Amino acid sequence: MVPALIILLLIIVLYFIHKKTKNTKKNSVVLSPVHLDLLEKKVLYYTQLSPHKKALFRTRISEFLSTVKITGIETTVEAIDEILIASGAIIPIFGFKTWKYSTLQEVLLYKKSFTKRLDFTDNTSTEHITGMVGTGSLNNIMILSQPALHHGFSNTTDKKNVAIHEFIHLIDKEDMNIDGIPKVLMDNQISLPWTEFVRKKINDINRGKSDIRGYGGSSAIEFYAVVGEYFFERPKLLKRKHPELYALLSTLFKQQ
C-alpha cells in the first residue's frame, strides 16, 4: 500500500513539473526579425558588441521579455518599446552572466510623463516624472514614460537614458535598500573608495564644478544612477574627464 502511494505521489509531482516546464517553454519569447532590426538600428550599445556578445545579448533580451510583463497605460506596447526596455535592463548587468532582476514582475509604460500619484501630467503639473521604481504596493513594478524611453536611445550624447537609469536603481534595490551603494555588486575593495568618490563628486556637482548632470548632486542614490547613464552613454568622455570614476564604474559593472 505504501509503495503504491509513493508511486502515485511521484506521478503527481512529475505531472506538475512537466506542466510547469511546458508552460515555461510556451511563454518563451523568440525575437522576431522586426526585433532584431530594431536592435541594430536603435541600440548603439548593441551595435558595438562582437558577434559572440551580440548573440549573448539577444539571448538575455529574450529571457527578460519572457519573464517580465510590459503593459501600456493608455498606449500600445510596440516591438520598439519591448526592445528598448529590455536593452535598458540588460545593458547595466551584461557584465554579470547570471544576473536576474529578482524583484521585477512588470513594467508599466505610460503614454507621457506622470506625477507621484501616477496621474498623467498636464499644463498645470509641477511634477514631470519619466521613470520610477515602485515601492510598497508597487514593489514589483517599474514605471516608464514612453516618450522619455524613446528619447533616451535616440539621443546618445546627452548622458541621459531613463531606462538605464531606472534599472540601475533596481540593481541598487537588490540588497533591499536603495541608498546609492549597490552592495550586491561590491566587495570591500571597492565599497570604501566608492563612498568617498560619491561624497567628493556630489560636492563638485553642487558647486558647479562638474559636467555630471545636476540631478546627480541631489543624493547618493541619484548620483549612482546618473553616473551610470554617463558611463553607458558617453564612456570615452567620462574616461577623459573623470578617469578614476570611470575605473570604479568599470569595476562595478564589470564592463569596459
C-alpha positions as CSV (number, residue, x, y, z in Angstrom):
1,M,0.0,0.0,0.0
2,V,2.7,2.4,1.0
3,P,4.8,1.9,-2.2
4,A,1.7,2.4,-4.3
5,L,1.0,5.7,-2.5
6,I,4.6,6.8,-3.1
7,I,4.3,5.9,-6.8
8,L,1.1,7.9,-7.0
9,L,2.7,10.9,-5.4
10,L,5.7,10.7,-7.7
11,I,3.4,10.6,-10.7
12,I,1.6,13.7,-9.5
13,V,4.9,15.6,-8.8
14,L,6.2,14.7,-12.3
15,Y,3.0,15.8,-13.9
16,F,3.2,19.3,-12.4
17,I,6.9,19.6,-13.2
18,H,6.2,18.6,-16.8
19,K,3.3,21.1,-16.9
20,K,5.4,23.9,-15.5
21,T,8.2,23.2,-18.0
22,K,5.8,23.1,-20.8
23,N,4.2,26.4,-19.8
24,T,7.6,28.0,-19.5
25,K,8.6,26.9,-23.0
26,K,5.3,28.1,-24.3
27,N,5.7,31.6,-22.8
28,S,9.3,31.9,-24.0
29,V,9.7,35.0,-26.3
30,V,11.5,34.5,-29.6
31,L,12.9,37.7,-31.1
32,S,11.3,38.4,-34.4
33,P,13.1,39.9,-37.5
34,V,11.5,43.2,-36.5
35,H,13.0,43.0,-33.0
36,L,16.4,42.2,-34.4
37,D,16.3,45.0,-36.9
38,L,15.4,47.4,-34.2
39,L,18.3,46.3,-32.0
40,E,20.7,47.1,-34.9
41,K,19.1,50.4,-35.6
42,K,18.2,51.8,-32.2
43,V,20.6,50.4,-29.6
44,L,24.1,51.8,-30.1
45,Y,25.5,49.7,-27.3
46,Y,24.4,46.5,-29.1
47,T,26.0,47.5,-32.4
48,Q,29.4,47.9,-30.8
49,L,29.4,44.3,-29.4
50,S,31.3,41.4,-31.0
51,P,29.2,38.8,-32.9
52,H,29.5,36.4,-29.9
53,K,28.4,39.0,-27.4
54,K,25.6,40.1,-29.7
55,A,24.3,36.6,-29.5
56,L,24.5,36.6,-25.7
57,F,22.8,40.0,-25.6
58,R,19.9,38.7,-27.8
59,T,19.5,35.7,-25.5
60,R,19.3,37.8,-22.4
61,I,16.8,40.2,-24.1
62,S,14.6,37.2,-24.9
63,E,14.9,35.9,-21.4
64,F,13.9,39.3,-20.0
65,L,10.9,39.6,-22.2
66,S,9.8,36.0,-21.3
67,T,9.7,36.8,-17.6
68,V,8.7,40.5,-17.3
69,K,5.3,41.7,-18.4
70,I,5.1,45.1,-20.2
71,T,1.8,46.8,-20.0
72,G,0.8,50.0,-21.9
73,I,-1.1,52.6,-19.9
74,E,-3.3,54.5,-22.5
75,T,-0.7,53.5,-25.1
76,T,0.1,50.4,-27.2
77,V,3.3,48.5,-26.5
78,E,5.1,48.0,-29.8
79,A,8.2,46.0,-30.7
80,I,10.4,49.1,-30.3
81,D,9.2,49.5,-26.7
82,E,10.0,45.9,-25.9
83,I,13.5,46.2,-27.4
84,L,14.3,49.5,-25.6
85,I,13.0,48.4,-22.2
86,A,14.8,45.1,-22.4
87,S,18.0,46.7,-23.6
88,G,17.8,49.2,-20.7
89,A,17.6,46.2,-18.4
90,I,20.4,44.2,-19.8
91,I,23.0,46.9,-20.6
92,P,24.0,47.6,-16.9
93,I,24.0,43.9,-16.0
94,F,25.6,42.5,-19.1
95,G,28.9,42.0,-17.3
96,F,27.2,39.6,-14.9
97,K,26.4,36.4,-16.8
98,T,23.7,35.0,-14.5
99,W,22.1,38.2,-13.2
100,K,18.3,38.3,-12.9
101,Y,16.1,41.1,-11.6
102,S,14.6,39.1,-8.8
103,T,12.0,41.7,-7.7
104,L,10.7,42.9,-11.1
105,Q,7.5,41.4,-12.5
106,E,6.0,44.1,-14.7
107,V,6.9,47.4,-16.4
108,L,4.1,49.9,-16.9
109,L,4.6,52.0,-20.0
110,Y,2.9,55.4,-19.6
111,K,1.9,57.4,-22.7
112,K,3.6,60.5,-21.2
113,S,5.2,61.8,-18.0
114,F,3.4,61.4,-14.7
115,T,3.2,62.6,-11.1
116,K,4.0,60.9,-7.8
117,R,0.3,60.0,-7.6
118,L,0.8,58.3,-11.0
119,D,-1.6,60.7,-12.8
120,F,-0.7,61.9,-16.3
121,T,0.9,65.3,-16.3
122,D,-0.8,68.3,-17.9
123,N,-0.1,72.1,-18.3
124,T,-0.7,72.7,-14.6
125,S,1.5,69.9,-13.3
126,T,4.5,70.8,-11.2
127,E,5.9,67.2,-11.4
128,H,7.0,65.6,-14.6
129,I,8.4,62.1,-13.7
130,T,9.6,60.0,-16.5
131,G,10.7,56.9,-14.6
132,M,10.1,55.2,-11.2
133,V,10.9,52.0,-9.4
134,G,7.9,51.0,-7.4
135,T,7.8,50.5,-3.7
136,G,5.1,49.4,-1.3
137,S,2.1,48.1,-3.2
138,L,4.0,48.7,-6.4
139,N,7.1,46.8,-5.1
140,N,7.5,44.5,-8.2
141,I,6.7,47.2,-10.8
142,M,8.7,49.8,-12.7
143,I,7.0,52.7,-14.5
144,L,8.5,54.4,-17.6
145,S,7.3,57.3,-19.8
146,Q,7.1,56.1,-23.4
147,P,8.4,59.4,-25.0
148,A,11.3,59.5,-22.5
149,L,12.2,55.9,-23.1
150,H,12.5,56.6,-26.9
151,H,14.4,59.8,-26.4
152,G,16.9,58.0,-24.1
153,F,18.0,55.8,-27.0
154,S,17.6,58.3,-29.8
155,N,19.9,60.9,-28.2
156,T,23.2,59.2,-27.5
157,T,25.1,62.3,-26.5
158,D,23.2,63.8,-23.6
159,K,24.3,61.3,-21.0
160,K,20.7,60.5,-20.2
161,N,18.7,57.3,-20.6
162,V,15.7,56.8,-18.4
163,A,15.5,53.1,-18.9
164,I,19.2,52.5,-17.9
165,H,18.7,55.0,-15.0
166,E,15.7,53.1,-13.5
167,F,17.3,49.7,-14.0
168,I,20.4,50.9,-12.1
169,H,18.1,51.9,-9.3
170,L,16.7,48.4,-9.4
171,I,20.2,47.0,-9.1
172,D,20.6,49.2,-6.1
173,K,17.4,47.8,-4.7
174,E,18.6,44.2,-4.8
175,D,20.1,44.4,-1.3
176,M,16.6,45.7,-0.1
177,N,17.9,49.2,0.4
178,I,18.1,51.9,-2.3
179,D,20.9,54.0,-1.0
180,G,23.3,54.5,-3.9
181,I,25.6,51.8,-2.6
182,P,24.9,48.6,-4.6
183,K,26.3,46.1,-2.1
184,V,25.3,43.2,-4.3
185,L,28.0,44.3,-6.8
186,M,30.6,45.5,-4.4
187,D,33.3,43.9,-2.3
188,N,35.3,45.6,0.4
189,Q,38.0,46.6,-2.1
190,I,35.6,49.0,-4.0
191,S,33.0,50.0,-1.4
192,L,35.2,52.4,0.6
193,P,36.6,54.3,-2.5
194,W,33.1,54.4,-4.0
195,T,31.6,56.0,-0.9
196,E,34.5,58.6,-0.8
197,F,34.1,59.3,-4.5
198,V,30.3,59.8,-4.2
199,R,30.8,62.4,-1.4
200,K,33.5,64.3,-3.4
201,K,31.7,64.2,-6.7
202,I,28.4,65.3,-5.3
203,N,30.2,68.3,-3.7
204,D,31.7,69.1,-7.1
205,I,28.3,68.9,-8.8
206,N,26.7,71.2,-6.3
207,R,29.5,73.7,-6.6
208,G,29.0,73.9,-10.4
209,K,32.4,72.3,-11.0
210,S,31.4,69.1,-12.8
211,D,29.9,68.2,-16.1
212,I,27.9,65.4,-14.4
213,R,24.2,66.2,-14.6
214,G,23.0,68.3,-11.7
215,Y,20.3,65.7,-10.7
216,G,23.2,63.5,-9.6
217,G,24.0,66.0,-6.9
218,S,20.7,65.6,-5.2
219,S,21.7,62.3,-3.3
220,A,23.9,59.3,-3.4
221,I,21.0,57.4,-4.8
222,E,20.7,59.6,-7.9
223,F,24.4,60.0,-8.2
224,Y,24.8,56.3,-8.8
225,A,22.1,56.2,-11.5
226,V,23.2,59.4,-13.2
227,V,26.9,58.5,-13.5
228,G,25.7,55.0,-14.6
229,E,23.9,56.7,-17.5
230,Y,27.0,58.7,-18.3
231,F,29.2,55.6,-18.2
232,F,27.0,53.7,-20.8
233,E,26.1,56.7,-23.0
234,R,29.4,58.6,-23.1
235,P,32.1,56.2,-21.9
236,K,35.1,57.9,-23.7
237,L,34.1,61.3,-22.4
238,L,33.7,60.0,-18.9
239,K,37.1,58.3,-19.0
240,R,38.8,61.5,-20.2
241,K,37.1,63.8,-17.7
242,H,36.7,61.5,-14.7
243,P,39.3,58.7,-15.1
244,E,39.1,57.4,-11.5
245,L,35.3,57.4,-11.5
246,Y,35.4,55.6,-14.9
247,A,37.7,53.0,-13.4
248,L,35.4,52.5,-10.4
249,L,32.3,52.1,-12.6
250,S,34.2,49.8,-14.9
251,T,34.9,47.5,-12.0
252,L,31.4,47.9,-10.6
253,F,29.7,47.0,-13.8
254,K,32.4,44.6,-15.0
255,Q,32.5,46.3,-18.4
256,Q,34.9,48.5,-20.3
